[in-house]
Amino acid sequence: MIKFLRKTTAIVFLFLSLTSYSQQPSTEAMLTKKGHIIQSVINEKAYQLYVSLPSGYDPVDAARYPVLYVLDGNMNFPLIVPIHDLLDSSGEIEKVIIIAIGDRDQSAQTWLISRALDYTPSNDPVANADIASGQNIASDRIKSGGADNFAKVLQEEIIPYIDSHYKTTNDRGIAGHSLGGLFAAHCLINKQGIFNRYGISSPSLFWDNSKIISEEKLFAEKHKTLIAKVFISIGSLEPEILQSSISPFIIALKTHNYKGLVLSSYRFENETHTSVVAASISRTLRELYGRKL
């Protein structure tokens, strides 16, 4: 029964995100505003990169900027741009470049297939079959467990490309929601050195029987230092199975008292897994890049 509930909830999360994505009428116009296409040699997938620059950005002056990489770019870029612009114009956050990573093919089905593979750290054949069945997708098109490969794409292809086109520093952050939050947490524990700021929103930490919790425990046995600024958030109306997997992760990070870790968390009252997205974007920018007012 527990395993069935876990699988069912995982699929619900994917469905909620898919609905949110498909109902954005202004997405196409926003996404074609400014972007780059990366054809990965590593995993043979095409990614669309969308760019939001801070106010005052000048291609020829000496200033350089930190970069925040945002997952599910096709959905999140139209949300984060006005929030970023507003907080930037009011001086509430540091000057930061936003890079949203999406799919070249902007269809909802392709997006679902892509994130199921890229954002999950382990293969789960049962979940794969459930996703395929629920969305009427051929069973052989849904795969999971590609997170390590996608992290390599980021480190060896996407980040160097952005660094060569924009005035960046080595101060890099990553922000993701749901499965994207799972991927961000995976990078925090397993891929040190790529990012140093993490926005982990409503993460699906229950994936593969909460494997990430076990991985953090093993990490703590070998490491006393974790240099990272981390913000973890969730909505109060999200399913219990998700909330119950996030709390142990936060407690473990606090209990292990890592040197160099700056951790904050927030529970958004009366927000669901879908409605919390916009709120978490705003709070993530402020927690990770906020200025003291």
N, C-alpha and C positions, 0 to 999 in steps of 0.2 A: 504493500500500500504506500509506504514511504517513497519507494523508488518511483512508483507511478505518479505520485504527487509531484516529485521533483521534476520528472520529465514533462508533465503537463504544464507546470508553471513556467518552465523554460520556453516552451512553445508559445505560451500566452505572451511572454515578454516580446518574443519575436513578432507576434501578430500585432501587438499594440504599437510597436515601433513602425511596422509596415504600414499600418493605417495612418499614423501621423505623417509619414513620409508622403503617401499618395494624395493627401488632402491639402497640400500646399500649392495654391494656384500661382504664386509669384516666384516659385523656386527657379524655374527655367530662366527667367529674365535675370535674376540675381546671379545665378551660377555662371552665366556666359559673360559676366561683366569683366572679370579678370581671372586668368587661370593658365595653367601649364599642364601638359600631358606627359606622364612618365610611363614608358613601356618597360616593365621590369624584365630583366634577363633571368633573375633568380627564380621567380615563380610564374613568369610568362603572363602576367596580368597587366592591364592598362589602368593607371590611376590618374584621376583629374585632381590637380592641386589648385585650390582657390586661395587668394591672397588678400589680406586686409592689412594695410600699412598704418602705422601710427601717424597722427598729425605732425606736420613738420618734417616728415621723412624727405631727405634730399639725397638723390643718388650720388652726388659728387662731394658732399662734405665728409668730415672724418668720423661722424657719429656712427656707432654700431648698436645693435639692438638684440635683446633676447628673443627667442621664438617659442610660441606655443603651438604645438601640433594638435589639431582637433580631429577626432575620428568621426565616422559617419558624416563626412563633409557635405554630401549632397543634401542631407536633411539639416545639418547644424549651421552651415555657413550663412544662410539667410537669417538665422536667429542671432548668431553671435556678432555679425557686422554692426547692426545698430547699437547693440549693447556695448560693444567695444568702443565704437565711436563716441557714445555718450559718456562713458566713464573716462575715456581718454581726454575728451574736450573739457571735462570738469576737473581734471587733474587728480582723480581719485585712484588711478592706477599708474604704474610705470609705463613708459613707452615700450610697447611690445608688438612684434610682428605676429600676425595670426596666419597659420597655414592649415586650411581644412583639407583633409584627404578624403576624396570620394572616388567613385567609379566612373570610368569614361562612359560606359553604358549606364544611363541614368534610369533605366527601368526598375520598378520596384522588385521584380523577381530576381534580377541580376544582383541587386543590392543585398537581398536576403541571402542569396547563395554565397556572395563574396564575404559578408561579415561572419557568417556561420563558420567559414573556413579560417579567415584571417585572425579573428579575435579569440579563438578558443585554443587553450594550451594542450589539449589532449583529444584524441579521437574517441567519439562516443557513438557507435553504430546504432544504438537504440534511439538516441536523440536524432540522429541523421534521418532515420526512417520516419520518425514522427513528424519532423519538419517537412519532409518531402510529401508525406501523405496529407498533411494539413493544408498544404498550399498547392496540391495537384502538380507537383514537380516530379519529373522522373527521378526515381530513387538513386540512380548513379550520379546525379548532379549535385547532391548534397553531401558535402564532406566536412569534417571538423578536424581540429588539431594542427592548424597551420600557423599558430602564433609565433613560434620560433622562426619560421621562414619569413613571416611578415616583419618581424623585428629586424631580420637581416636586410630586408628590402629597405626599411627605414634607415638603418645605419649605413648601408653601403651604396644606396641609390638615391633615395628621396632627400635625406639630409644633406649629402654633398651637393646635390643639384641646387637646393635652396641656398646653401652657403655660397655657391658660385654666382648666383643671380641677385642676391640681396645682401645688405650690410648686416651680417649676423654676428653674434658672439657664440661662445660654447655653452651659454646658459640656455638650456632647452627644457621645455615642459611638454607634457602630454595630457590631454583631457578626453575622457570617454564616458559614455553612458551605457548601462546595461551590459551587453557583451563587450562593448567598448571599455566599460569600467573594469571588467574582468581582465581585458588585455592590459590596461594600465597597471593594475595590481600585479599582474604577471611580470611586467617589466620592472616594477619596483623590487620584487623579490629575486627575480632570475636574470635580469638584464641590466645590472648596474653599469653606469658609464654612458648610456645613451641619453638619459634624461636626469634632471635633478629636481624638477617640480612635477607634481602629479595631481590632477583633478580626477578623482575616482567617484563617479556619480552612479548611484543605484546599481552597483556592480553585481553581476550574476556569479557570486563567489561560491554558490552551491554546485557549480558545474563539476561533474565527475566526482560526486560525493565530497564536495568541498576540498578538493585536492590542494588548493592554494593555502589552506590553513595548515596542512601537513608540511607543505614546502616552506612556509614561514618558520615553522618550528625547527626544521632542519637547518635553515639559514641561521637562525639565532644560536644554534649550537656551535657554529663555526665563525660567526661574525659578531663583533661588539659595536661596530660602526655602520651606520646607514645614513649617508649624507643625502638628505632629500627633504623637500618641503612638500607635505602631503595634505590634501583636503579631501575628506570622504563625506559624502552626503547621501540622503535617502528621504523619500516622502513618507509621511506617517500612514498613508492609506495604501501603501504597497503591500503585496502578499507577505504573509508571515514567514514563509520559507526563505524569502529573500532577506528580510530583516534579521532573522535568526542566524543567518550565515555572516552577515556584516558585523554584528556586535562582537563575536569572538575574534574576528580579524583585528578590529580596533583595539580590543583589550590586549591581545597578544603584542601588538606593536608598542603599546604603552608599557606593558609589563616587562618587556625585554629591554626597555630603557636604552635604546641605541644612542650612541654618541653621534651627533650631527643630524638627528631626525627632528624636524619641526612638524608636529602633527596636530591638525584640527579637524573637527567633524561637526556636522549639523543635521538636524532632523526637521524637515519642512512640514509643518502642520497642515493637514487637510489637502495634501498633494498626492496624486497617484503616480504610477510609474511613467505615465505619459505627461501629465500636467507639470511634473516637477522639472522637466527638461529646461525650460526657459529660466526658471528660478535658479536652478543649479549652475547654469552658464554664468549668470550675473555674479553669483556668490563665489564661484570658482575663480573668476578673474580678480575679484577683490581679495580673496584669501591668498592666492598665489602671487599677485602682482600689486596688491593694494599699498597705497602710500598712507602714512600716518597723517591724519587731518587735525 
